[in-house]
């Protein structure tokens, strides 16, 4: 599977406003980060979870040994662009820490057990990131 081609197709379908093949549109957002090395924008489709006013994404990379590139980009430059539903807005990305991360992670694993499987497949702590509209 060519991940870049899949992501390109998902971004195109999402922005067209219709169904997104093989995905639940209502659980999908597009996150545009600035490349840590290139300085260029990079848009990544990903699942999100909403808790009240909080918009959360998980840098699981399906349990890969390293964080996904988008996570490294937002750590280097936390100002991001979010597209969710029919909205697009600027946001600040902040990885959760301490008991907030622990508590949110437990709720996410209970709701989406595959995140627990991802965590079991890697030695790294999987980041949970809050996206706050600016």
N, CA, C and O atoms as CSV, one atom per row, in Angstrom:
chain,resi,resn,atom,element,x,y,z
A,1,UNK,N,N,0.841,-1.178,0.000
A,1,UNK,CA,C,0.000,0.000,0.000
A,1,UNK,C,C,0.887,1.242,0.000
A,1,UNK,O,O,1.821,1.340,0.796
A,2,UNK,N,N,0.603,2.173,-0.875
A,2,UNK,CA,C,1.323,3.433,-0.962
A,2,UNK,C,C,0.606,4.459,-0.078
A,2,UNK,O,O,-0.436,4.997,-0.454
A,3,UNK,N,N,1.175,4.720,1.094
A,3,UNK,CA,C,0.533,5.600,2.073
A,3,UNK,C,C,0.352,7.003,1.515
A,3,UNK,O,O,-0.691,7.618,1.736
A,4,UNK,N,N,1.329,7.515,0.807
A,4,UNK,CA,C,1.208,8.873,0.255
A,4,UNK,C,C,0.056,8.955,-0.736
A,4,UNK,O,O,-0.698,9.928,-0.739
A,5,UNK,N,N,-0.079,7.950,-1.565
A,5,UNK,CA,C,-1.174,7.943,-2.544
A,5,UNK,C,C,-2.520,7.816,-1.836
A,5,UNK,O,O,-3.481,8.492,-2.203
A,6,UNK,N,N,-2.591,6.958,-0.830
A,6,UNK,CA,C,-3.828,6.825,-0.060
A,6,UNK,C,C,-4.181,8.147,0.610
A,6,UNK,O,O,-5.332,8.578,0.551
A,7,UNK,N,N,-3.211,8.794,1.245
A,7,UNK,CA,C,-3.464,10.077,1.891
A,7,UNK,C,C,-3.915,11.128,0.884
A,7,UNK,O,O,-4.828,11.904,1.165
A,8,UNK,N,N,-3.280,11.158,-0.295
A,8,UNK,CA,C,-3.671,12.118,-1.337
A,8,UNK,C,C,-5.132,11.913,-1.729
A,8,UNK,O,O,-5.889,12.875,-1.858
A,9,UNK,N,N,-5.522,10.654,-1.916
A,9,UNK,CA,C,-6.895,10.325,-2.301
A,9,UNK,C,C,-7.871,10.727,-1.194
A,9,UNK,O,O,-8.917,11.311,-1.476
A,10,UNK,N,N,-7.537,10.420,0.063
A,10,UNK,CA,C,-8.409,10.750,1.187
A,10,UNK,C,C,-8.573,12.266,1.311
A,10,UNK,O,O,-9.688,12.750,1.510
A,11,UNK,N,N,-7.490,13.011,1.196
A,11,UNK,CA,C,-7.561,14.480,1.274
A,11,UNK,C,C,-8.462,15.011,0.171
A,11,UNK,O,O,-9.308,15.870,0.418
A,12,UNK,N,N,-8.288,14.515,-1.022
A,12,UNK,CA,C,-9.099,14.960,-2.166
A,12,UNK,C,C,-10.581,14.664,-1.926
A,12,UNK,O,O,-11.424,15.539,-2.126
A,13,UNK,N,N,-10.904,13.449,-1.503
A,13,UNK,CA,C,-12.300,13.082,-1.259
A,13,UNK,C,C,-12.888,13.883,-0.097
A,13,UNK,O,O,-14.041,14.308,-0.160
A,14,UNK,N,N,-12.105,14.089,0.957
A,14,UNK,CA,C,-12.581,14.850,2.109
A,14,UNK,C,C,-12.923,16.273,1.687
A,14,UNK,O,O,-13.992,16.783,2.022
A,15,UNK,N,N,-12.022,16.910,0.957
A,15,UNK,CA,C,-12.239,18.301,0.549
A,15,UNK,C,C,-13.364,18.439,-0.467
A,15,UNK,O,O,-13.957,19.510,-0.590
A,16,UNK,N,N,-13.662,17.371,-1.193
A,16,UNK,CA,C,-14.776,17.394,-2.142
A,16,UNK,C,C,-16.120,17.367,-1.416
A,16,UNK,O,O,-17.150,17.688,-2.010
A,17,UNK,N,N,-16.118,16.986,-0.133
A,17,UNK,CA,C,-17.316,17.051,0.684
A,17,UNK,C,C,-18.186,15.813,0.687
A,17,UNK,O,O,-19.205,15.779,1.377
A,18,UNK,N,N,-17.816,14.814,-0.055
A,18,UNK,CA,C,-18.624,13.602,-0.101
A,18,UNK,C,C,-18.044,12.514,0.774
A,18,UNK,O,O,-17.247,12.782,1.673
A,19,UNK,N,N,-18.450,11.278,0.506
A,19,UNK,CA,C,-17.914,10.152,1.280
A,19,UNK,C,C,-16.412,9.988,1.052
A,19,UNK,O,O,-15.878,10.371,0.012
A,20,UNK,N,N,-15.756,9.415,2.042
A,20,UNK,CA,C,-14.335,9.108,1.944
A,20,UNK,C,C,-14.222,7.592,1.938
A,20,UNK,O,O,-14.558,6.923,2.915
A,21,UNK,N,N,-13.750,7.071,0.834
A,21,UNK,CA,C,-13.693,5.626,0.623
A,21,UNK,C,C,-12.962,4.910,1.758
A,21,UNK,O,O,-11.807,5.215,2.057
A,22,UNK,N,N,-13.653,3.951,2.388
A,22,UNK,CA,C,-13.053,3.119,3.417
A,22,UNK,C,C,-12.903,3.777,4.775
A,22,UNK,O,O,-12.268,3.206,5.662
A,23,UNK,N,N,-13.475,4.976,4.965
A,23,UNK,CA,C,-13.312,5.685,6.241
A,23,UNK,C,C,-14.625,6.315,6.669
A,23,UNK,O,O,-15.526,6.529,5.858
A,24,UNK,N,N,-14.717,6.607,7.960
A,24,UNK,CA,C,-15.880,7.300,8.513
A,24,UNK,C,C,-15.585,8.793,8.496
A,24,UNK,O,O,-14.799,9.282,9.306
A,25,UNK,N,N,-16.210,9.512,7.582
A,25,UNK,CA,C,-15.951,10.948,7.423
A,25,UNK,C,C,-16.136,11.712,8.737
A,25,UNK,O,O,-15.401,12.659,9.015
A,26,UNK,N,N,-17.121,11.299,9.546
A,26,UNK,CA,C,-17.412,12.028,10.781
A,26,UNK,C,C,-16.328,11.852,11.837
A,26,UNK,O,O,-16.326,12.577,12.832
A,27,UNK,N,N,-15.414,10.918,11.650
A,27,UNK,CA,C,-14.297,10.715,12.589
A,27,UNK,C,C,-12.964,11.161,11.993
A,27,UNK,O,O,-11.906,10.884,12.558
A,28,UNK,N,N,-13.012,11.844,10.867
A,28,UNK,CA,C,-11.798,12.181,10.127
A,28,UNK,C,C,-11.564,13.683,10.129
A,28,UNK,O,O,-12.500,14.471,9.995
A,29,UNK,N,N,-10.304,14.070,10.282
A,29,UNK,CA,C,-9.921,15.466,10.075
A,29,UNK,C,C,-8.663,15.502,9.239
A,29,UNK,O,O,-7.953,14.505,9.103
A,30,UNK,N,N,-8.401,16.671,8.679
A,30,UNK,CA,C,-7.150,16.909,7.962
A,30,UNK,C,C,-6.326,17.843,8.819
A,30,UNK,O,O,-6.804,18.896,9.243
A,31,UNK,N,N,-5.087,17.460,9.073
A,31,UNK,CA,C,-4.163,18.261,9.868
A,31,UNK,C,C,-3.030,18.712,8.959
A,31,UNK,O,O,-2.318,17.889,8.385
A,32,UNK,N,N,-2.869,20.022,8.830
A,32,UNK,CA,C,-1.768,20.560,8.037
A,32,UNK,C,C,-0.726,21.128,8.979
A,32,UNK,O,O,-0.988,22.059,9.740
A,33,UNK,N,N,0.461,20.547,8.910
A,33,UNK,CA,C,1.598,20.978,9.716
A,33,UNK,C,C,2.628,21.605,8.788
A,33,UNK,O,O,2.549,21.478,7.566
A,34,UNK,N,N,3.584,22.276,9.386
A,34,UNK,CA,C,4.710,22.831,8.632
A,34,UNK,C,C,5.887,21.886,8.807
A,34,UNK,O,O,6.260,21.548,9.930
A,35,UNK,N,N,6.467,21.463,7.695
A,35,UNK,CA,C,7.587,20.534,7.745
A,35,UNK,C,C,8.724,21.075,8.590
A,35,UNK,O,O,9.166,22.206,8.391
A,36,UNK,N,N,9.202,20.269,9.538
A,36,UNK,CA,C,10.269,20.698,10.449
A,36,UNK,C,C,11.552,21.006,9.693
A,36,UNK,O,O,12.284,21.918,10.076
A,37,UNK,N,N,11.837,20.269,8.634
A,37,UNK,CA,C,13.047,20.511,7.842
A,37,UNK,C,C,12.767,21.320,6.594
A,37,UNK,O,O,13.545,22.205,6.239
A,38,UNK,N,N,11.659,21.027,5.921
A,38,UNK,CA,C,11.391,21.659,4.624
A,38,UNK,C,C,10.728,23.019,4.746
A,38,UNK,O,O,10.900,23.874,3.877
A,39,UNK,N,N,9.965,23.230,5.823
A,39,UNK,CA,C,9.206,24.469,5.956
A,39,UNK,C,C,7.954,24.481,5.084
A,39,UNK,O,O,7.241,25.483,5.042
A,40,UNK,N,N,7.680,23.380,4.390
A,40,UNK,CA,C,6.516,23.293,3.501
A,40,UNK,C,C,5.326,22.712,4.258
A,40,UNK,O,O,5.495,21.956,5.215
A,41,UNK,N,N,4.106,23.076,3.813
A,41,UNK,CA,C,2.923,22.494,4.455
A,41,UNK,C,C,2.755,21.024,4.077
A,41,UNK,O,O,3.010,20.624,2.941
A,42,UNK,N,N,2.320,20.229,5.056
A,42,UNK,CA,C,2.044,18.808,4.857
A,42,UNK,C,C,0.679,18.509,5.464
A,42,UNK,O,O,0.447,18.771,6.645
A,43,UNK,N,N,-0.213,17.964,4.661
A,43,UNK,CA,C,-1.565,17.652,5.127
A,43,UNK,C,C,-1.705,16.145,5.310
A,43,UNK,O,O,-1.402,15.360,4.412
A,44,UNK,N,N,-2.172,15.764,6.494
A,44,UNK,CA,C,-2.326,14.361,6.849
A,44,UNK,C,C,-3.752,14.114,7.302
A,44,UNK,O,O,-4.234,14.796,8.207
A,45,UNK,N,N,-4.442,13.149,6.692
A,45,UNK,CA,C,-5.761,12.773,7.204
A,45,UNK,C,C,-5.595,11.869,8.419
A,45,UNK,O,O,-4.699,11.025,8.452
A,46,UNK,N,N,-6.452,12.045,9.411
A,46,UNK,CA,C,-6.358,11.191,10.594
A,46,UNK,C,C,-7.670,11.167,11.354
A,46,UNK,O,O,-8.510,12.059,11.242
A,47,UNK,N,N,-7.806,10.114,12.124
A,47,UNK,CA,C,-8.943,9.982,13.020
A,47,UNK,C,C,-8.788,10.995,14.153
A,47,UNK,O,O,-7.676,11.301,14.585
A,48,UNK,N,N,-9.922,11.505,14.623
A,48,UNK,CA,C,-9.881,12.384,15.788
A,48,UNK,C,C,-10.967,11.953,16.767
A,48,UNK,O,O,-11.878,11.196,16.433
A,49,UNK,N,N,-10.835,12.462,17.979
A,49,UNK,CA,C,-11.834,12.215,19.018
A,49,UNK,C,C,-12.177,13.557,19.646
A,49,UNK,O,O,-11.297,14.367,19.938
A,50,UNK,N,N,-13.464,13.778,19.845
A,50,UNK,CA,C,-13.915,15.020,20.480
A,50,UNK,C,C,-14.376,14.697,21.895
A,50,UNK,O,O,-15.167,13.777,22.106
A,51,UNK,N,N,-13.877,15.458,22.858
A,51,UNK,CA,C,-14.325,15.374,24.253
A,51,UNK,C,C,-14.783,16.764,24.641
A,51,UNK,O,O,-13.962,17.627,24.952
A,52,UNK,N,N,-16.078,16.987,24.627
A,52,UNK,CA,C,-16.581,18.328,24.908
A,52,UNK,C,C,-16.032,19.286,23.865
A,52,UNK,O,O,-16.241,19.095,22.667
A,53,UNK,N,N,-15.331,20.317,24.322
A,53,UNK,CA,C,-14.729,21.289,23.406
A,53,UNK,C,C,-13.344,20.863,22.922
A,53,UNK,O,O,-12.741,21.542,22.091
A,54,UNK,N,N,-12.845,19.750,23.435
A,54,UNK,CA,C,-11.486,19.317,23.090
A,54,UNK,C,C,-11.494,18.486,21.811
A,54,UNK,O,O,-12.346,17.619,21.619
A,55,UNK,N,N,-10.538,18.768,20.951
A,55,UNK,CA,C,-10.323,18.005,19.725
A,55,UNK,C,C,-8.973,17.309,19.880
A,55,UNK,O,O,-7.941,17.965,20.023
A,56,UNK,N,N,-8.987,15.963,19.850
A,56,UNK,CA,C,-7.788,15.183,20.160
A,56,UNK,C,C,-7.402,14.278,19.000
A,56,UNK,O,O,-8.258,13.692,18.338
A,57,UNK,N,N,-6.096,14.175,18.764
A,57,UNK,CA,C,-5.557,13.224,17.797
A,57,UNK,C,C,-4.465,12.413,18.495
A,57,UNK,O,O,-3.873,12.853,19.480
A,58,UNK,N,N,-4.217,11.223,17.960
A,58,UNK,CA,C,-3.288,10.289,18.588
A,58,UNK,C,C,-2.176,9.954,17.601
A,58,UNK,O,O,-2.440,9.571,16.461
A,59,UNK,N,N,-0.933,10.102,18.049
A,59,UNK,CA,C,0.239,9.841,17.195
A,59,UNK,C,C,0.694,8.397,17.358
A,59,UNK,O,O,1.836,8.135,17.736
A,60,UNK,N,N,-0.214,7.456,17.067
A,60,UNK,CA,C,0.108,6.043,17.296
A,60,UNK,C,C,0.962,5.440,16.194
A,60,UNK,O,O,1.783,4.563,16.462
A,61,UNK,N,N,0.785,5.893,14.960
A,61,UNK,CA,C,1.486,5.306,13.807
A,61,UNK,C,C,1.354,3.785,13.820
A,61,UNK,O,O,2.261,3.059,13.414
A,62,UNK,N,N,0.189,3.322,14.301
A,62,UNK,CA,C,-0.122,1.894,14.360
A,62,UNK,C,C,0.913,1.091,15.147
A,62,UNK,O,O,1.120,-0.092,14.879
A,63,UNK,N,N,1.562,1.737,16.119
A,63,UNK,CA,C,2.531,1.036,16.966
A,63,UNK,C,C,3.932,0.993,16.393
A,63,UNK,O,O,4.766,0.214,16.855
A,64,UNK,N,N,4.206,1.822,15.390
A,64,UNK,CA,C,5.556,1.881,14.820
A,64,UNK,C,C,6.554,2.316,15.892
A,64,UNK,O,O,6.171,2.945,16.879
A,65,UNK,N,N,7.840,1.981,15.701
A,65,UNK,CA,C,8.835,2.330,16.721
A,65,UNK,C,C,9.106,3.834,16.845
A,65,UNK,O,O,9.614,4.282,17.873
A,66,UNK,N,N,8.776,4.609,15.821
A,66,UNK,CA,C,9.029,6.057,15.843
A,66,UNK,C,C,7.712,6.816,15.707
A,66,UNK,O,O,6.742,6.309,15.145
A,67,UNK,N,N,7.697,8.037,16.230
A,67,UNK,CA,C,6.528,8.901,16.081
A,67,UNK,C,C,6.297,9.196,14.600
A,67,UNK,O,O,7.248,9.209,13.819
A,68,UNK,N,N,5.041,9.434,14.206
A,68,UNK,CA,C,4.782,9.812,12.815
A,68,UNK,C,C,5.388,11.184,12.505
A,68,UNK,O,O,5.575,12.003,13.405
A,69,UNK,N,N,5.687,11.424,11.242
A,69,UNK,CA,C,6.311,12.688,10.830
A,69,UNK,C,C,5.472,13.896,11.232
A,69,UNK,O,O,6.011,14.918,11.657
A,70,UNK,N,N,4.148,13.778,11.097
A,70,UNK,CA,C,3.307,14.926,11.422
A,70,UNK,C,C,3.492,15.349,12.875
A,70,UNK,O,O,3.393,16.534,13.193
A,71,UNK,N,N,3.758,14.392,13.753
A,71,UNK,CA,C,3.952,14.722,15.161
A,71,UNK,C,C,5.251,15.526,15.350
A,71,UNK,O,O,5.265,16.529,16.063
A,72,UNK,N,N,6.318,15.087,14.719
A,72,UNK,CA,C,7.568,15.835,14.788
A,72,UNK,C,C,7.414,17.244,14.241
A,72,UNK,O,O,8.001,18.193,14.762
A,73,UNK,N,N,6.617,17.372,13.184
A,73,UNK,CA,C,6.380,18.698,12.604
A,73,UNK,C,C,5.672,19.618,13.594
A,73,UNK,O,O,6.059,20.777,13.746
A,74,UNK,N,N,4.636,19.112,14.271
A,74,UNK,CA,C,3.888,20.007,15.166
A,74,UNK,C,C,4.636,20.289,16.454
A,74,UNK,O,O,4.393,21.311,17.095
A,75,UNK,N,N,5.542,19.401,16.846
A,75,UNK,CA,C,6.383,19.702,18.002
A,75,UNK,C,C,7.321,20.863,17.648
A,75,UNK,O,O,7.556,21.756,18.463
A,76,UNK,N,N,7.853,20.836,16.419
A,76,UNK,CA,C,8.755,21.905,15.972
A,76,UNK,C,C,8.002,23.209,15.721
A,76,UNK,O,O,8.528,24.292,15.977
A,77,UNK,N,N,6.770,23.107,15.219
A,77,UNK,CA,C,5.944,24.287,14.920
A,77,UNK,C,C,4.499,23.946,15.265
A,77,UNK,O,O,3.807,23.307,14.473
A,78,UNK,N,N,4.034,24.370,16.450
A,78,UNK,CA,C,2.712,23.960,16.915
A,78,UNK,C,C,1.528,24.660,16.245
A,78,UNK,O,O,0.382,24.266,16.465
A,79,UNK,N,N,1.779,25.681,15.440
A,79,UNK,CA,C,0.679,26.342,14.730
A,79,UNK,C,C,0.316,25.497,13.514
A,79,UNK,O,O,1.138,25.286,12.623
A,80,UNK,N,N,-0.922,25.017,13.488
A,80,UNK,CA,C,-1.376,24.075,12.473
A,80,UNK,C,C,-2.686,24.570,11.857
A,80,UNK,O,O,-3.283,25.540,12.324
A,81,UNK,N,N,-3.109,23.892,10.816
A,81,UNK,CA,C,-4.404,24.144,10.179
A,81,UNK,C,C,-5.217,22.864,10.312
A,81,UNK,O,O,-4.705,21.772,10.068
A,82,UNK,N,N,-6.481,22.995,10.700
A,82,UNK,CA,C,-7.361,21.849,10.903
A,82,UNK,C,C,-8.565,21.994,9.987
A,82,UNK,O,O,-9.157,23.069,9.880
A,83,UNK,N,N,-8.919,20.894,9.326
A,83,UNK,CA,C,-10.145,20.829,8.548
A,83,UNK,C,C,-10.958,19.681,9.130
A,83,UNK,O,O,-10.518,18.532,9.138
A,84,UNK,N,N,-12.150,20.010,9.615
A,84,UNK,CA,C,-13.016,18.994,10.208
A,84,UNK,C,C,-14.450,19.324,9.804
A,84,UNK,O,O,-14.884,20.471,9.904
A,85,UNK,N,N,-15.180,18.309,9.346
A,85,UNK,CA,C,-16.525,18.564,8.832
A,85,UNK,C,C,-16.439,19.549,7.680
A,85,UNK,O,O,-15.676,19.347,6.735
A,86,UNK,N,N,-17.224,20.616,7.761
A,86,UNK,CA,C,-17.200,21.655,6.722
A,86,UNK,C,C,-16.413,22.876,7.168
A,86,UNK,O,O,-16.495,23.928,6.535
A,87,UNK,N,N,-15.654,22.753,8.244
A,87,UNK,CA,C,-14.898,23.872,8.811
A,87,UNK,C,C,-13.409,23.736,8.557
A,87,UNK,O,O,-12.883,22.626,8.468
A,88,UNK,N,N,-12.736,24.862,8.443
A,88,UNK,CA,C,-11.273,24.906,8.426
A,88,UNK,C,C,-10.870,26.054,9.351
A,88,UNK,O,O,-11.460,27.133,9.308
A,89,UNK,N,N,-9.859,25.811,10.187
A,89,UNK,CA,C,-9.441,26.851,11.121
A,89,UNK,C,C,-7.988,26.631,11.529
A,89,UNK,O,O,-7.452,25.526,11.437
A,90,UNK,N,N,-7.370,27.719,11.981
A,90,UNK,CA,C,-6.028,27.646,12.533
A,90,UNK,C,C,-6.130,27.180,13.982
A,90,UNK,O,O,-7.102,27.468,14.681
A,91,UNK,N,N,-5.107,26.458,14.411
A,91,UNK,CA,C,-5.110,25.917,15.773
A,91,UNK,C,C,-3.677,25.840,16.291
A,91,UNK,O,O,-2.711,25.989,15.543
A,92,UNK,N,N,-3.575,25.603,17.582
A,92,UNK,CA,C,-2.294,25.324,18.216
A,92,UNK,C,C,-2.366,23.884,18.713
A,92,UNK,O,O,-3.335,23.484,19.358
A,93,UNK,N,N,-1.339,23.122,18.408
A,93,UNK,CA,C,-1.267,21.718,18.805
A,93,UNK,C,C,-0.410,21.605,20.059
A,93,UNK,O,O,0.692,22.150,20.124
A,94,UNK,N,N,-0.928,20.892,21.053
A,94,UNK,CA,C,-0.186,20.715,22.304
A,94,UNK,C,C,-0.298,19.267,22.762
A,94,UNK,O,O,-1.393,18.792,23.059
A,95,UNK,N,N,0.833,18.563,22.821
A,95,UNK,CA,C,0.806,17.200,23.366
A,95,UNK,C,C,0.367,17.239,24.828
A,95,UNK,O,O,0.807,18.098,25.591
A,96,UNK,N,N,-0.500,16.307,25.211
A,96,UNK,CA,C,-0.935,16.222,26.604
A,96,UNK,C,C,0.189,15.623,27.443
A,96,UNK,O,O,1.016,14.855,26.950
A,97,UNK,N,N,0.198,15.992,28.716
A,97,UNK,CA,C,1.237,15.503,29.626
A,97,UNK,C,C,0.619,15.156,30.970
A,97,UNK,O,O,-0.507,15.545,31.280
A,98,UNK,N,N,1.380,14.420,31.754
A,98,UNK,CA,C,1.004,14.120,33.128
A,98,UNK,C,C,-0.305,13.373,33.249
A,98,UNK,O,O,-0.637,12.522,32.424
A,99,UNK,N,N,-1.056,13.713,34.312
A,99,UNK,CA,C,-2.308,13.002,34.572
A,99,UNK,C,C,-3.356,13.274,33.495
A,99,UNK,O,O,-4.212,12.427,33.241
A,100,UNK,N,N,-3.298,14.442,32.859
A,100,UNK,CA,C,-4.240,14.728,31.773
A,100,UNK,C,C,-4.051,13.704,30.659
A,100,UNK,O,O,-5.029,13.135,30.173
A,101,UNK,N,N,-2.818,13.464,30.253
A,101,UNK,CA,C,-2.556,12.485,29.195
A,101,UNK,C,C,-2.963,11.084,29.650
A,101,UNK,O,O,-3.602,10.343,28.902
A,102,UNK,N,N,-2.593,10.730,30.868
A,102,UNK,CA,C,-2.914,9.399,31.398
A,102,UNK,C,C,-4.419,9.164,31.415
A,102,UNK,O,O,-4.891,8.109,30.990
A,103,UNK,N,N,-5.167,10.138,31.901
A,103,UNK,CA,C,-6.624,10.003,31.985
A,103,UNK,C,C,-7.271,9.938,30.601
A,103,UNK,O,O,-8.135,9.098,30.350
A,104,UNK,N,N,-6.849,10.827,29.712
A,104,UNK,CA,C,-7.402,10.838,28.353
A,104,UNK,C,C,-7.033,9.550,27.636
A,104,UNK,O,O,-7.875,8.963,26.956
A,105,UNK,N,N,-5.792,9.099,27.773
A,105,UNK,CA,C,-5.355,7.864,27.123
A,105,UNK,C,C,-6.216,6.677,27.563
A,105,UNK,O,O,-6.616,5.858,26.735
A,106,UNK,N,N,-6.498,6.585,28.847
A,106,UNK,CA,C,-7.321,5.482,29.358
A,106,UNK,C,C,-8.712,5.513,28.722
A,106,UNK,O,O,-9.250,4.468,28.354
A,107,UNK,N,N,-9.290,6.698,28.592
A,107,UNK,CA,C,-10.609,6.804,27.961
A,107,UNK,C,C,-10.545,6.436,26.475
A,107,UNK,O,O,-11.441,5.770,25.956
A,108,UNK,N,N,-9.484,6.873,25.798
A,108,UNK,CA,C,-9.342,6.558,24.370
A,108,UNK,C,C,-9.189,5.060,24.141
A,108,UNK,O,O,-9.801,4.506,23.227
A,109,UNK,N,N,-8.382,4.404,24.957
A,109,UNK,CA,C,-8.174,2.952,24.814
A,109,UNK,C,C,-9.477,2.197,25.106
A,109,UNK,O,O,-9.763,1.184,24.468
A,110,UNK,N,N,-10.258,2.687,26.063
A,110,UNK,CA,C,-11.542,2.044,26.357
A,110,UNK,C,C,-12.504,2.174,25.174
A,110,UNK,O,O,-13.237,1.237,24.856
A,111,UNK,N,N,-12.495,3.338,24.528
A,111,UNK,CA,C,-13.380,3.573,23.384
A,111,UNK,C,C,-12.870,2.920,22.105
A,111,UNK,O,O,-13.655,2.419,21.299
A,112,UNK,N,N,-11.556,2.927,21.925
A,112,UNK,CA,C,-10.922,2.443,20.697
A,112,UNK,C,C,-9.810,1.468,21.090
A,112,UNK,O,O,-8.648,1.868,21.158
A,113,UNK,N,N,-10.135,0.208,21.347
A,113,UNK,CA,C,-9.146,-0.751,21.845
A,113,UNK,C,C,-7.916,-0.919,20.946
A,113,UNK,O,O,-6.862,-1.340,21.422
A,114,UNK,N,N,-8.036,-0.604,19.682
A,114,UNK,CA,C,-6.868,-0.740,18.804
A,114,UNK,C,C,-5.724,0.165,19.234
A,114,UNK,O,O,-4.569,-0.138,18.933
A,115,UNK,N,N,-6.005,1.276,19.932
A,115,UNK,CA,C,-4.909,2.111,20.437
A,115,UNK,C,C,-4.095,1.349,21.476
A,115,UNK,O,O,-2.876,1.506,21.539
A,116,UNK,N,N,-4.744,0.538,22.279
A,116,UNK,CA,C,-4.029,-0.309,23.237
A,116,UNK,C,C,-3.133,-1.305,22.522
A,116,UNK,O,O,-2.015,-1.571,22.962
A,117,UNK,N,N,-3.625,-1.857,21.420
A,117,UNK,CA,C,-2.811,-2.774,20.614
A,117,UNK,C,C,-1.600,-2.054,20.032
A,117,UNK,O,O,-0.500,-2.607,19.993
A,118,UNK,N,N,-1.806,-0.819,19.579
A,118,UNK,CA,C,-0.689,-0.027,19.048
A,118,UNK,C,C,0.357,0.199,20.141
A,118,UNK,O,O,1.556,0.058,19.897
A,119,UNK,N,N,-0.100,0.549,21.343
A,119,UNK,CA,C,0.827,0.803,22.455
A,119,UNK,C,C,1.610,-0.450,22.814
A,119,UNK,O,O,2.794,-0.374,23.142
A,120,UNK,N,N,0.949,-1.606,22.753
A,120,UNK,CA,C,1.612,-2.868,23.094
A,120,UNK,C,C,2.681,-3.239,22.068
A,120,UNK,O,O,3.593,-4.009,22.369
A,121,UNK,N,N,2.569,-2.692,20.859
A,121,UNK,CA,C,3.499,-3.031,19.780
A,121,UNK,C,C,4.757,-2.168,19.775
A,121,UNK,O,O,5.660,-2.404,18.972
A,122,UNK,N,N,4.832,-1.170,20.659
A,122,UNK,CA,C,5.972,-0.253,20.645
A,122,UNK,C,C,6.456,0.034,22.064
A,122,UNK,O,O,5.709,-0.118,23.030
A,123,UNK,N,N,7.709,0.447,22.173
A,123,UNK,CA,C,8.243,0.814,23.486
A,123,UNK,C,C,8.066,2.305,23.770
A,123,UNK,O,O,8.306,2.748,24.893
A,124,UNK,N,N,7.655,3.075,22.778
A,124,UNK,CA,C,7.497,4.520,22.995
A,124,UNK,C,C,6.142,4.819,23.619
A,124,UNK,O,O,5.197,4.042,23.483
A,125,UNK,N,N,6.060,5.946,24.299
A,125,UNK,CA,C,4.780,6.434,24.798
A,125,UNK,C,C,4.082,7.128,23.642
A,125,UNK,O,O,4.641,8.037,23.028
A,126,UNK,N,N,2.876,6.704,23.347
A,126,UNK,CA,C,2.145,7.279,22.209
A,126,UNK,C,C,1.561,8.627,22.616
A,126,UNK,O,O,0.792,8.711,23.574
A,127,UNK,N,N,1.926,9.679,21.887
A,127,UNK,CA,C,1.422,11.013,22.225
A,127,UNK,C,C,-0.062,11.183,21.885
A,127,UNK,O,O,-0.560,10.662,20.888
A,128,UNK,N,N,-0.738,11.928,22.747
A,128,UNK,CA,C,-2.092,12.404,22.499
A,128,UNK,C,C,-1.977,13.917,22.394
A,128,UNK,O,O,-1.382,14.563,23.257
A,129,UNK,N,N,-2.547,14.481,21.331
A,129,UNK,CA,C,-2.377,15.900,21.040
A,129,UNK,C,C,-3.728,16.592,21.024
A,129,UNK,O,O,-4.673,16.122,20.391
A,130,UNK,N,N,-3.808,17.711,21.725
A,130,UNK,CA,C,-5.014,18.550,21.694
A,130,UNK,C,C,-4.812,19.649,20.665
A,130,UNK,O,O,-3.762,20.289,20.615
A,131,UNK,N,N,-5.841,19.856,19.842
A,131,UNK,CA,C,-5.829,20.914,18.828
A,131,UNK,C,C,-6.795,21.991,19.291
A,131,UNK,O,O,-8.004,21.766,19.357
A,132,UNK,N,N,-6.256,23.169,19.612
A,132,UNK,CA,C,-7.059,24.273,20.143
A,132,UNK,C,C,-7.158,25.379,19.115
A,132,UNK,O,O,-6.153,25.931,18.665
A,133,UNK,N,N,-8.386,25.689,18.754
A,133,UNK,CA,C,-8.634,26.751,17.766
A,133,UNK,C,C,-8.042,28.081,18.246
A,133,UNK,O,O,-8.139,28.434,19.421
A,134,UNK,N,N,-7.430,28.804,17.312
A,134,UNK,CA,C,-6.865,30.130,17.665
A,134,UNK,C,C,-7.747,31.229,17.124
A,134,UNK,O,O,-7.449,32.408,17.312
